[in-house]
């Protein structure tokens, strides 16, 4: 019996073939990305590129797959590569031990991918990745802030520009608009209000100036939802939350247009009365 026999029962041999032919990029192998990468590998995706320049720190053990008491100081990318190939020895795996500088992001995205998974929690490299992938026309799923939150039932999928109650999403949206990106990026986010008292400031290395406290299952939930979006999209399955957010955006734009024309008509009527 094939290791993917249970998956085949759900998606059929045609679905397995679609996933086997797909190449998925996962950038960031922390609490979100490590779980996302494993779920992608276990789904039967045939080719993956994983990117992370960090090593395991003791503080990672509460939420990251490669973080164990025995792996402190080891490369997250190397540890995840060994794990993914143990799941699927036939996986075509490309490993990059890079911190995602703007230059590295552009170089990595020079090649084609069927899906780009943004699991980065630092704004500058995240923006570069999203803007570059968007301009290329890549399909993207971007993880927003999982820190400072407890409730996995409040995790949702929406267009990035329709997300709510997420500080990271707010800053990413704001800066992407300046780069000419207005919609079309799928995002996983939580509507739960962040627990501000869990914030700590860092030394600013690796483009990261602060971090929130985390609980074991919340980043993993984000990773699972990110992976589910990729798999469903590759298989042509609907993503209801995202489609609903797109519909709401269109309705909002229509209301804005209607209000604009209403004000225009009102202005013209006033001008006609003055004559």
C-alpha positions in Angstrom: 0.0 0.0 0.0 1.3 3.5 -0.9 2.1 5.9 1.8 -0.3 8.3 0.1 -3.2 5.8 -0.1 -5.3 7.7 2.4 -4.7 10.9 0.5 -5.7 9.3 -2.7 -9.0 8.2 -1.2 -9.8 11.9 -0.6 -8.4 13.6 -3.8 -8.2 10.7 -6.3 -5.2 9.7 -8.5 -5.7 12.9 -10.6 -5.2 15.0 -7.5 -2.1 13.1 -6.5 -0.7 13.7 -9.9 -1.4 17.4 -9.7 0.4 17.6 -6.4 3.3 15.4 -7.5 4.0 17.9 -10.4 3.9 21.0 -8.2 6.9 23.0 -6.9 6.2 24.9 -3.7 8.5 27.5 -2.1 8.4 27.8 1.7 10.3 30.7 3.1 10.8 30.8 6.9 11.0 27.5 8.9 9.9 28.8 12.3 6.7 28.1 14.2 4.5 28.6 11.1 6.8 27.6 8.3 8.1 24.3 9.8 4.6 22.9 10.2 3.5 24.3 6.8 6.5 22.7 5.1 5.8 19.3 6.7 2.1 19.4 5.8 3.1 20.2 2.2 5.5 17.3 2.1 3.0 14.9 3.6 0.4 15.9 1.0 2.6 14.5 -1.8 3.9 17.7 -3.4 6.7 16.5 -5.6 9.1 19.4 -5.4 9.9 21.9 -2.7 12.4 24.7 -2.0 12.8 25.6 1.7 14.6 28.7 2.9 15.9 29.7 6.3 19.3 31.0 7.5 18.6 30.6 11.2 19.8 28.0 13.7 17.7 26.5 16.5 17.6 28.6 19.7 16.3 27.2 23.1 13.4 29.6 22.9 12.2 27.9 19.7 11.3 24.7 21.5 7.8 25.8 22.5 6.6 26.0 18.9 9.0 24.9 16.1 9.2 21.4 14.7 13.0 21.2 14.3 13.6 22.6 17.8 14.6 20.0 20.3 16.8 19.9 23.4 19.3 18.0 21.2 19.3 20.4 18.2 20.3 23.7 19.7 22.6 25.6 17.4 21.9 23.4 14.3 20.5 24.8 11.0 16.7 24.8 10.8 16.9 24.3 7.1 19.2 21.2 7.4 17.0 19.7 10.1 13.8 20.2 8.2 15.4 18.9 5.0 16.3 15.6 6.8 12.8 15.4 8.2 11.0 16.1 4.9 13.2 13.5 3.1 12.4 11.0 5.8 8.7 11.5 5.1 9.2 11.3 1.3 12.6 10.1 0.1 11.5 10.8 -3.5 10.8 14.5 -2.8 12.8 16.8 -5.0 14.1 19.1 -2.4 16.1 22.3 -2.7 17.6 23.8 0.5 18.8 27.4 1.0 20.4 28.5 4.2 19.8 32.2 3.6 18.4 35.0 5.7 16.0 36.6 3.3 17.6 39.9 2.3 15.9 41.8 -0.5 18.7 40.6 -2.8 18.2 36.9 -1.8 14.4 37.2 -2.2 14.8 38.5 -5.8 17.3 35.8 -6.7 15.2 33.0 -5.3 12.1 34.1 -7.1 14.0 34.2 -10.5 12.8 30.6 -10.9 9.2 29.5 -11.4 7.1 28.2 -8.5 3.6 26.9 -8.5 3.1 28.4 -5.1 5.0 30.8 -2.8 4.5 30.4 1.0 5.5 33.4 3.0 6.1 32.3 6.6 8.4 35.3 7.5 7.7 37.4 10.6 10.0 40.3 9.8 8.5 43.2 7.7 11.4 44.2 5.4 12.1 40.8 3.8 8.4 40.0 3.9 7.6 43.0 1.8 10.3 42.3 -0.7 9.1 38.7 -1.1 5.5 39.6 -1.5 6.0 42.5 -3.9 8.5 40.5 -6.1 6.2 37.4 -6.1 3.1 39.5 -6.8 4.8 41.3 -9.7 5.9 37.9 -11.1 2.3 36.7 -11.0 3.1 33.9 -8.5 0.3 32.5 -6.4 1.0 33.5 -2.8 -0.1 32.7 0.7 1.2 34.9 3.4 1.1 34.3 7.2 0.4 37.3 9.4 1.0 37.6 13.1 0.6 34.5 15.2 2.3 36.0 18.3 0.4 37.3 21.3 -2.7 35.2 20.6 -4.4 32.1 22.1 -7.5 31.2 20.2 -7.0 29.0 17.1 -10.7 29.2 16.2 -10.2 32.9 15.2 -7.7 32.1 12.4 -9.1 33.0 9.0 -8.1 33.3 5.3 -8.8 36.6 3.4 -7.3 38.9 0.9 -4.5 40.6 2.7 -6.1 44.0 2.1 -9.4 42.8 3.8 -7.7 41.5 7.0 -8.7 42.9 10.4 -7.3 43.1 13.9 -3.7 42.2 12.9 -0.9 44.7 13.5 1.5 43.0 11.2 -1.1 42.9 8.4 -1.8 46.6 8.9 1.9 47.5 8.3 2.3 45.1 5.5 -0.8 46.4 3.7 0.2 50.0 4.2 3.7 49.6 2.7 2.6 47.3 -0.1 0.1 50.0 -1.2 3.0 52.4 -1.6 4.6 49.8 -3.9 1.4 49.6 -6.1 0.0 46.4 -4.7 -3.7 46.7 -3.8 -5.2 43.2 -3.7 -4.7 39.6 -4.8 -2.5 38.2 -2.0 -4.1 35.5 0.2 -3.3 35.9 3.9 -3.8 33.8 7.0 -4.5 35.9 10.0 -6.4 36.0 13.3 -9.2 38.3 14.3 -8.2 37.9 18.0 -6.8 41.0 19.6 -3.1 40.7 20.4 -2.0 40.6 24.1 0.2 43.7 24.1 1.7 42.9 27.4 3.5 39.9 25.8 5.6 42.2 23.5 9.4 42.2 23.9 12.0 44.3 22.0 15.0 42.7 20.3 18.4 43.9 19.0 17.0 44.4 15.5 19.1 41.7 13.9 17.7 39.9 10.9 15.2 42.8 10.2 13.3 42.1 13.5 13.0 44.7 16.2 10.4 43.1 18.4 8.5 39.8 19.1 5.3 38.7 20.9 5.0 35.8 23.2 3.7 32.6 21.6 1.9 29.4 22.6 2.7 26.0 21.1 -0.4 25.4 18.9 -1.1 28.8 17.4 1.8 29.1 14.9 1.2 25.4 14.0 -2.5 26.3 13.3 -1.3 29.1 11.1 1.0 26.7 9.3 -1.8 24.2 8.8 -4.1 26.8 7.4 -1.4 28.1 5.0 -0.7 24.6 3.8 -4.4 23.9 3.3 -4.7 27.0 1.1 -1.8 25.8 -1.1 -3.2 22.3 -1.4 -6.8 23.4 -2.1 -5.7 26.0 -4.6 -3.4 23.5 -6.5 -6.3 21.1 -6.6 -8.8 23.8 -7.8 -10.8 23.5 -4.6 -12.7 26.6 -3.3 -11.3 28.7 -0.5 -14.5 30.1 1.0 -13.1 32.7 3.4 -10.9 34.2 0.8 -13.6 34.3 -1.9 -16.0 36.0 0.6 -13.3 38.6 1.4 -12.9 39.3 -2.3 -16.7 39.6 -2.7 -16.8 42.1 0.2 -14.0 44.1 -1.4 -15.9 44.3 -4.7 -19.0 45.4 -2.8 -17.1 48.0 -0.9 -15.6 49.4 -4.1 -19.0 49.5 -5.7 -20.4 51.4 -2.8 -17.5 53.9 -3.1 -18.3 54.4 -6.8 -22.0 54.8 -6.1 -21.3 57.4 -3.4 -18.9 59.3 -5.7 -21.5 59.5 -8.5 -24.2 60.5 -6.0 -22.0 63.4 -4.8 -21.2 64.4 -8.3 -24.9 64.5 -9.2 -25.7 66.5 -6.1 -22.9 69.0 -6.9 -24.2 69.4 -10.4 -27.8 69.9 -9.2 -26.6 72.7 -6.8 -24.6 74.4 -9.6 -27.7 74.2 -11.9 -29.9 75.9 -9.2 -27.4 78.8 -8.9 -27.8 79.4 -12.6 
